[in-house]
Amino acid sequence: MTTPRKASSKASGRGVSAKPEAASTVETAVDPAPAPAVSSSGEEPAPGTPVPEAVTTEAVTTEAVATEAVATEAVATEVVAVGEPAPGVASPVEAAPAPEPLPLSSGAPVLEAARLLPDAFDALETSAAVLMDAGTRVQACCLTYLEHLGEETASLNRDLWACTDPAAAVSVQMEALGRMADRTWRTGVDLLAVASGTWEEAMKPVVASSSRWSQAALEGRPGIARP
């Protein structure tokens, strides 16, 4: 019964307290364990389950750069495949044959056929001159006819005013109408003659030039000499 008291007295006599030793022992024995990881569902993992490592920002950036590089390489490969034909396959542009030049039977057909143009121009010029002359004659014939009608009308009016007998007035009027009809008939005949003669004269150089063109085409000659 006296032994514990002696031990305590000895401990107090030495000046060393037993309580700090006990506290240090407890602190050394108890090591704070890491907090268990909690899943997204809120449940704690079972004991012994490895805790996943945290993904750093540097790892995410490196993975994104690698993905972008792979996508860029794929796009470049596709562009090369579309723009350049496969080895051994000709390009559509190169495979299309070049257009063949038109065959020239007489060397320079345009320049050689131009030798016929002066002849055609001369024919057209001659025909135009004939038509202009015919127009002048038709104009003169029509003016003469109108002047004659004016004179006949004035003479008829004078004769009618001078007549006192109705029978005489009718006779004068019939004579004047007969002269007008005769003048009209002769004028029409003259115009018809001018038209027919003009058509024949105007078409002669054109027909001759067309015949020379046709003859040159049949013989295959590049040009003809002017008449």
C-alpha positions in Angstrom: 0.0 0.0 0.0 3.0 2.3 0.6 4.7 1.5 -2.7 2.8 3.9 -5.0 3.2 6.7 -2.6 7.0 6.2 -2.6 7.1 6.2 -6.4 5.2 9.3 -6.6 7.3 10.9 -4.0 10.4 9.9 -5.8 9.2 11.3 -9.0 8.3 14.6 -7.4 11.6 14.6 -5.7 13.5 14.4 -8.9 11.4 17.3 -10.4 10.3 15.4 -13.5 6.6 15.2 -14.2 5.1 12.1 -15.8 2.3 13.9 -17.7 4.4 15.3 -20.6 5.8 11.9 -21.4 2.3 10.5 -21.7 1.2 13.3 -24.0 4.2 12.8 -26.3 3.6 9.1 -26.4 0.1 9.7 -27.6 1.1 12.2 -30.2 3.7 9.9 -31.6 1.4 6.9 -31.7 -1.5 8.7 -33.4 -0.6 9.7 -37.0 -3.3 11.7 -38.8 -4.5 9.6 -41.8 -5.4 11.3 -45.0 -9.0 12.1 -45.5 -10.8 9.5 -47.6 -11.7 10.6 -51.1 -15.4 11.1 -51.7 -16.8 10.1 -55.0 -19.1 12.3 -57.1 -22.1 10.4 -55.7 -21.1 11.3 -52.2 -20.2 7.8 -51.1 -16.8 7.0 -49.5 -14.7 4.4 -51.2 -14.1 1.0 -49.5 -11.0 0.6 -47.4 -8.0 -0.3 -49.5 -9.2 1.4 -52.7 -6.4 3.5 -54.3 -7.1 7.2 -54.5 -6.9 8.6 -58.0 -4.3 11.2 -58.6 -5.4 14.8 -59.4 -5.1 15.9 -63.0 -2.9 19.0 -63.3 -3.5 21.9 -65.6 -0.3 21.2 -67.4 -1.4 17.7 -68.4 -4.7 19.0 -69.8 -2.9 21.7 -71.8 -0.5 19.1 -73.2 -3.3 16.8 -74.2 -5.2 19.6 -76.0 -2.1 20.7 -78.0 -1.5 17.1 -79.1 -5.1 16.7 -80.2 -4.9 19.9 -82.2 -1.7 18.9 -83.9 -3.3 15.5 -84.9 -6.3 17.3 -86.4 -4.1 19.8 -88.3 -2.1 16.9 -89.8 -5.3 15.2 -90.9 -6.6 18.3 -92.6 -3.3 18.8 -94.4 -3.3 15.2 -95.6 -6.8 15.6 -96.9 -5.9 18.8 -98.8 -2.9 17.2 -100.4 -5.1 14.2 -101.4 -7.6 16.4 -103.0 -5.3 18.9 -104.7 -2.7 16.4 -106.0 -3.5 13.2 -107.9 -2.3 9.9 -106.5 1.0 8.6 -107.8 0.6 7.1 -111.3 -2.8 8.8 -111.9 -2.9 11.6 -114.4 -4.5 14.9 -113.4 -7.9 15.6 -115.1 -6.4 18.8 -116.6 -3.4 17.0 -118.0 -5.5 14.1 -119.2 -7.8 16.3 -121.3 -6.4 16.4 -124.9 -5.6 19.8 -126.4 -8.0 21.0 -129.1 -6.7 20.3 -132.5 -6.3 23.3 -134.8 -8.9 23.7 -137.6 -7.6 22.3 -140.9 -6.7 25.1 -143.4 -7.1 23.8 -146.9 -5.6 26.8 -148.6 -3.2 28.2 -146.0 -5.0 31.4 -145.1 -8.6 31.1 -146.2 -9.7 34.4 -144.7 -7.0 36.4 -146.5 -7.5 34.5 -149.7 -11.3 34.8 -149.7 -10.9 38.5 -149.1 -9.8 38.7 -152.8 -13.4 38.2 -153.7 -14.6 41.1 -151.6 -13.5 43.9 -154.0 -15.5 42.3 -156.7 -18.6 42.0 -154.5 -18.1 45.7 -153.4 -18.0 46.8 -157.0 -21.1 44.9 -157.8 -23.0 46.4 -154.9 -21.7 49.9 -155.8 -22.9 49.5 -159.4 -26.3 48.2 -158.2 -26.7 51.1 -155.8 -25.9 53.6 -158.6 -28.5 52.1 -160.8 -31.1 52.2 -158.0 -30.4 55.9 -157.3 -30.7 56.8 -161.0 -34.0 54.9 -161.2 -35.3 56.7 -158.1 -34.4 60.0 -159.8 -36.4 59.1 -162.9 -39.4 57.9 -160.9 -39.4 61.2 -159.0 -39.3 63.2 -162.2 -42.1 61.1 -163.7 -44.3 61.6 -160.7 -43.7 65.3 -160.5 -44.6 65.6 -164.2 -47.8 63.7 -163.7 -48.8 65.8 -160.7 -48.2 69.0 -162.7 -50.3 67.7 -165.6 -53.1 66.9 -163.2 -52.9 70.4 -161.8 -53.1 71.9 -165.2 -56.1 69.7 -166.2 -57.9 70.6 -163.0 -57.4 74.3 -163.5 -58.5 74.1 -167.2 -61.6 72.1 -166.2 -62.7 74.7 -163.7 -62.3 77.5 -166.2 -64.4 75.7 -168.8 -67.1 74.8 -166.3 -67.4 78.4 -165.2 -67.7 79.5 -168.9 -70.4 76.9 -169.7 -74.0 78.1 -169.5 -75.6 74.9 -170.8 -75.6 71.9 -168.5 -75.1 69.5 -171.4 -72.0 71.5 -172.5 -70.7 71.4 -168.9 -71.0 67.6 -168.8 -69.2 67.3 -172.1 -66.3 69.5 -170.9 -66.0 67.6 -167.7 -66.0 64.2 -169.5 -63.2 65.4 -171.9 -61.1 66.6 -169.0 -61.5 63.3 -167.1 -60.5 61.4 -170.3 -57.3 63.3 -170.6 -56.5 62.8 -166.9 -57.1 59.0 -167.2 -54.9 58.9 -170.3 -52.2 60.8 -168.5 -52.5 58.5 -165.5 -52.2 55.4 -167.7 -49.1 56.6 -169.5 -47.5 57.6 -166.3 -48.1 54.1 -164.9 -46.6 52.5 -167.9 -43.5 54.7 -167.7 -43.1 53.8 -164.0 -43.5 50.1 -164.7 -40.8 50.4 -167.5 -38.5 52.2 -165.1 -39.0 49.6 -162.4 -38.5 46.6 -164.7 -35.4 48.1 -166.4 -33.9 49.2 -163.1 -34.4 45.7 -161.6 -32.6 44.0 -164.5 -29.8 46.6 -164.6 -29.3 46.5 -160.9 -29.2 42.7 -160.6 -26.7 42.2 -163.4 -23.5 43.0 -161.5 -24.8 41.1 -158.4 -25.6 38.0 -160.4 -22.2 38.1 -162.1 -20.4 38.5 -158.9 -22.3 35.6 -157.3 -21.5 33.4 -160.3 -17.8 34.1 -159.9 -18.0 33.3 -156.2 -19.8 30.0 -156.9 -17.4 29.1 -159.6 -14.4 29.7 -157.4 -16.0 27.6 -154.6 -16.7 24.7 -157.0 -13.2 24.8 -158.4 -11.7 25.0 -154.9 -9.7 28.1 -155.9 -8.8 30.4 -153.0 -9.5 33.6 -155.0 -10.5 34.9 -158.4 -9.2 37.7 -160.5 -11.3 40.8 -160.8 -13.0 41.3 -164.1 
